[in-house]
C-alpha cells in the first residue's frame, strides 16, 4: 500500500480533531478526501506528511513509518497545504531552486524545468511570486510539491482560487500525475471529485463515515428521493410544508422548488397539494441522488 492509516487520532485538549480513523490507498489511485469544515481533513493530511504528530495510531507512506522515518517519508511525499506558504519576494525559478536544494536534488535545473512544464508556469518564471495572481501562486505551490518527483502527493484544496480554465488545467495535471503516483486530495467541490477521483473517503466530526467508489456511494442514496417542481405562480416554503413523505423543501426561486424525501409517493403528495390550492404545476421531475446529496446525508 502507498498509504496505510491505522487508528490514527489527534486530540487538542478535550476535543478529538481526528478520532481513530483507518484506511488504505494503493499505488496509482486518486482519492478524494471530503468533509465539512472542521471535520479533520487538514489535520489528517498534516499527520500523514509528518507536519504534526498523532496523539494515537500509526501512518505509513510507501511502507515507511511517518513518525519513526520522518525524513525518508518527506523525501517521497509532495505536500500542497491548504494555505499555500510561499516566499513572495523570491522569483519563481529562484524559489523552486531553493526547494530543490532543500530536497537534496543534484540535477536542479532539470527538476525545475520539469516542475514548471507540468504546472505550466514557464511563461512567468522570471516574475516574483508576490506579483502573481492567486491561481499562479497555487501552481507554484504544486510545482514545489512535485519538484522532487515524489511517489505520493497530498493536496489540500489544490484548485482554491483558480478560475474555471485554470481549474480544468489543474484537474488534467492531477489526473496525469495519478497514473504514476498516489494522490490524496481534499476539496469541497463535488464536480472535481467526480472528474478526478477513483474513490472517495468522507470524514465527519473526526470519523470516517463513508469509503468507496463514487458509483457505490451514490447507490447509498437510492433510498432517498428528490423531486424538482416548477409552479406557474410564486409560492413560499411555508406554503409547501407538511407534505407527506417530505423531509425538506429547498427553494430555487419564487416558482421552483426541490423536495427531498424517502418515497416517490412524494410526487403524489405534491400533486394533491397543488390540486387542493389550485396551483398549476408546469413541470415535475425526479432527480437521481448525486454525490452532493450523499455527502449532505452523511454530514448534515
C-alpha positions as MATLAB code, in Angstrom:
seq = 'XXXXXXXXXXXXXXXXXXXXXXXXXXXXXXXXXXXXXXXXXXXXXXXXXXXXXXXXXXXXXXXXXXXXXXXXXXXXXXXXXXXXXXXXXXXXXXXXXXXXXXXXXXXXXXXXXXXXXXXXXXXXXXXXXXXXXXXXXXXXXXXXXXXXXXXXXXXXXXXXXXXXXXXXXXXXXXXXXXXXXXXXXXXXXXXXXXXXXXXXXXXXXXXXXXXXXXXXXXXXXXXXXXXXXXXXXXXXXXXXXXXXXXXXXXXXXXXXXXXXXXXXXXXXXXXXXXXXXXXXXXXXXXXXXXXXXXXXXXXX';
ca = [
       0.000    0.000    0.000;
       1.189    3.543   -0.746;
      -0.713    4.958    2.233;
      -1.792    2.972    5.281;
      -3.558    4.568    8.239;
      -4.238    2.569   11.397;
      -6.415    4.037   14.173;
      -4.927    7.483   13.603;
      -6.113   10.131   16.062;
      -5.354   13.716   17.050;
      -6.647   15.363   20.200;
      -6.472   19.027   21.164;
      -7.227   19.372   24.869;
     -10.529   17.503   25.295;
     -11.539   17.607   21.613;
     -10.750   14.858   19.125;
      -9.997   16.550   15.786;
      -9.403   13.100   14.261;
     -10.887   10.100   16.056;
      -9.129    6.768   15.341;
      -9.540    6.509   11.581;
      -8.176    3.727    9.355;
      -7.872    3.361    5.576;
      -5.520    2.044    2.865;
      -4.725    3.609   -0.510;
      -2.894    1.529   -3.156;
      -0.363    2.941   -5.606;
      -1.743    4.774   -8.623;
      -5.102    5.731   -7.101;
      -6.557    9.255   -6.841;
      -8.669    9.512   -3.705;
     -10.919   12.411   -2.769;
     -10.904   13.228    0.937;
     -14.174   15.008    1.693;
     -15.807   16.510    4.727;
     -17.355   19.729    6.035;
     -15.187   22.451    7.531;
     -13.652   21.287   10.792;
     -14.189   17.592   10.009;
     -10.486   16.713   10.365;
      -9.298   16.639    6.735;
      -6.390   19.070    7.024;
      -5.348   17.642   10.395;
      -5.180   14.157    8.872;
      -3.095   15.418    5.962;
      -0.699   17.195    8.312;
      -0.201   13.964   10.264;
       0.410   11.966    7.067;
       3.138   14.367    5.982;
       4.794   14.494    9.395;
       3.888   18.140    9.906;
       2.195   17.360   13.237;
       2.442   14.173   15.347;
      -0.598   11.990   16.034;
      -1.958   11.506   19.528;
      -2.623    7.848   18.793;
      -2.287    5.382   15.935;
       0.113    4.884   13.058;
       0.518    6.092    9.481;
       2.748    4.551    6.822;
       3.753    6.079    3.489;
       5.073    3.502    0.998;
       5.775    1.239    3.955;
       7.681    3.911    5.920;
       6.587    4.853    9.433;
       5.670    8.551    9.348;
       6.924    9.178   12.896;
       9.955    6.880   13.062;
      11.139    7.544    9.487;
      10.060   11.154    9.060;
      12.973   12.238    6.859;
      12.530    9.316    4.469;
       8.766    9.924    4.310;
       9.271   13.562    3.351;
      11.605   12.544    0.541;
       8.843   10.501   -1.142;
       5.908   12.817   -0.363;
       4.801   16.028   -2.035;
       2.547   18.293    0.015;
       0.454   21.285   -1.001;
      -1.136   22.736    2.172;
      -4.488   24.491    2.201;
      -2.787   27.830    2.919;
      -0.022   27.737    0.355;
       3.158   29.122    2.057;
       5.422   30.930   -0.401;
       8.305   33.403   -0.230;
       6.713   36.343   -2.032;
       9.992   38.236   -2.557;
      11.595   35.349   -4.438;
      11.382   34.779   -8.175;
       9.618   31.578   -9.258;
      12.750   29.970  -10.641;
      14.745   31.055   -7.603;
      12.146   29.647   -5.212;
      11.918   26.288   -6.993;
      15.714   26.069   -6.982;
      15.691   26.705   -3.235;
      13.129   23.920   -2.699;
      15.112   21.569   -4.957;
      18.268   22.130   -2.892;
      16.303   21.533    0.334;
      15.275   18.167   -1.107;
      18.898   17.320   -1.882;
      18.465   17.164   -5.661;
      21.603   17.107   -7.796;
      20.087   17.943  -11.211;
      18.371   21.128  -10.090;
      17.852   22.888  -13.480;
      16.262   19.730  -14.920;
      13.961   19.338  -11.902;
      12.877   23.000  -12.120;
      12.149   22.686  -15.848;
      10.057   19.536  -15.357;
       8.037   21.032  -12.487;
       7.352   24.233  -14.422;
       6.340   22.300  -17.522;
       3.890   20.125  -15.582;
       2.272   23.126  -13.903;
       2.548   25.425  -16.960;
       4.264   28.330  -15.199;
       7.255   28.664  -17.522;
       5.965   31.915  -19.004;
       6.049   33.523  -15.542;
       9.406   32.113  -14.444;
      11.148   35.485  -14.154;
       8.417   37.104  -12.034;
       8.466   37.466   -8.288;
       5.887   35.263   -6.572;
       4.353   38.345   -4.951;
       3.478   39.653   -8.443;
       1.482   36.548   -9.361;
      -2.273   36.023   -9.290;
      -3.750   33.594   -6.766;
      -4.069   30.980   -9.492;
      -0.408   31.147  -10.463;
       0.664   31.105   -6.822;
      -1.317   27.881   -6.448;
       0.538   26.441   -9.429;
       3.865   27.406   -7.880;
       2.767   25.587   -4.718;
       2.007   22.484   -6.763;
       5.354   22.808   -8.558;
       7.239   22.775   -5.243;
       5.287   19.686   -4.188;
       6.302   17.939   -7.434;
       9.882   19.070   -7.834;
      11.490   16.037   -6.186;
       9.256   13.613   -8.144;
       7.540   12.131   -5.079;
       5.699    8.808   -5.060;
       2.801   10.249   -3.053;
       1.020   13.600   -3.377;
      -1.052   15.132   -0.571;
      -3.052   18.066   -1.953;
      -5.238   20.197    0.317;
      -7.703   22.249   -1.772;
      -5.422   22.266   -4.879;
      -7.792   24.328   -7.070;
      -8.514   27.026   -4.482;
      -8.572   30.462   -6.109;
      -8.345   29.232   -9.701;
     -10.616   30.448  -12.495;
     -12.636   27.849  -14.484;
      -9.964   27.480  -17.185;
      -7.210   27.067  -14.611;
      -9.343   24.557  -12.686;
      -9.705   22.440  -15.826;
      -5.949   22.588  -16.465;
      -5.165   21.666  -12.853;
      -7.573   18.730  -12.988;
      -5.794   17.417  -16.059;
      -2.395   17.781  -14.384;
      -3.599   15.847  -11.319;
      -5.199   13.102  -13.450;
      -1.949   12.720  -15.381;
       0.068   12.538  -12.175;
      -2.361    9.971  -10.781;
      -1.365    7.497  -13.491;
       2.013    7.046  -11.791;
       1.616    8.461   -8.283;
      -0.749    8.023   -5.377;
      -2.813   11.173   -4.846;
      -4.887   12.102   -1.803;
      -6.699   15.394   -2.285;
      -9.274   17.329   -0.327;
     -11.858   19.610   -1.880;
     -15.345   20.972   -1.274;
     -16.223   20.844   -4.994;
     -18.095   17.653   -5.858;
     -17.602   18.110   -9.612;
     -13.854   17.934   -9.043;
     -14.197   14.666   -7.180;
     -16.287   13.143   -9.952;
     -13.881   14.438  -12.619;
     -10.646   13.263  -10.987;
     -11.102   10.649   -8.285;
     -11.291    6.855   -8.366;
     -12.565    6.691   -4.812;
     -13.953    8.903   -2.050;
     -13.385    8.939    1.700;
     -15.823   11.108    3.670;
     -14.918   12.242    7.168;
     -17.280   13.947    9.606;
     -16.525   15.079   13.158;
     -13.209   13.261   13.057;
     -14.645    9.881   11.982;
     -14.829    8.213    8.569;
     -18.493    7.879    7.585;
     -18.043    6.532    4.031;
     -15.301    4.980    1.900;
     -15.824    3.674   -1.620;
     -16.140    4.319   -5.325;
     -18.306    7.205   -6.488;
     -20.939    4.941   -8.063;
     -21.059    2.850   -4.889;
     -21.581    5.913   -2.704;
     -24.274    7.291   -4.969;
     -26.128    3.977   -4.742;
     -26.287    4.510   -0.968;
     -28.603    7.406   -1.674;
     -31.073    5.360   -3.724;
     -33.444    5.115   -0.781;
     -33.665    8.899   -0.877;
     -35.696   10.758   -3.486;
     -35.577   14.253   -4.877;
     -38.379   15.852   -6.903;
     -37.919   19.108   -8.824;
     -41.097   21.134   -9.404;
     -41.930   24.371  -11.198;
     -45.257   26.075  -10.445;
     -46.895   28.784  -12.528;
     -47.320   31.078   -9.528;
     -44.934   32.321   -6.854;
     -45.053   30.302   -3.636;
     -43.179   30.263   -0.360;
     -41.640   27.334    1.504;
     -44.324   27.830    4.163;
     -46.964   27.014    1.523;
     -45.267   23.654    0.944;
     -44.553   22.486    4.482;
     -46.122   19.389    5.998;
     -46.274   17.277    2.836;
     -46.429   13.504    3.417;
     -43.109   11.713    2.672;
     -41.283   15.094    2.514;
     -38.326   15.749    4.821;
     -37.079   19.032    3.390;
     -38.129   21.673    0.852;
     -35.489   23.715   -0.932;
     -36.403   26.981   -2.666;
     -34.728   27.587   -6.044;
     -36.672   30.769   -6.734;
     -40.196   32.073   -6.448;
     -41.712   29.311   -8.585;
     -39.146   26.465   -8.486;
     -38.585   24.084   -5.584;
     -36.758   20.873   -4.808;
     -38.431   18.372   -2.462;
     -36.354   15.793   -0.564;
     -37.923   12.673    0.907;
     -37.789    8.908    1.311;
     -40.501    7.794   -1.131;
     -41.513    8.572   -4.705;
     -45.066    8.896   -3.323;
     -43.800   12.407   -2.662;
     -44.861   13.233   -6.226;
     -48.473   12.341   -5.468;
     -48.390   14.425   -2.304;
     -47.146   17.455   -4.257;
     -49.808   16.977   -6.929;
     -52.536   16.662   -4.287;
     -51.409   19.856   -2.534;
     -51.378   21.694   -5.877;
     -54.881   20.441   -6.723;
     -56.232   21.488   -3.310;
     -54.925   25.066   -3.679;
     -55.489   25.384   -7.445;
     -51.780   25.730   -8.161;
     -50.634   24.928  -11.674;
     -47.650   22.566  -11.954;
     -45.701   23.445  -15.091;
     -43.100   20.697  -14.697;
     -42.241   17.930  -12.237;
     -39.333   15.513  -12.468;
     -37.487   13.055  -10.242;
     -33.749   13.550   -9.792;
     -31.268   10.776   -9.007;
     -29.110   11.031   -5.906;
     -25.919   12.952   -6.574;
     -22.643   12.696   -4.697;
     -23.586   16.019   -3.104;
     -26.869   14.506   -1.838;
     -24.984   11.595   -0.279;
     -22.441   13.978    1.252;
     -25.215   16.050    2.857;
     -26.980   12.935    4.175;
     -23.777   11.703    5.826;
     -22.548   15.002    7.248;
     -25.638   17.137    7.930;
];
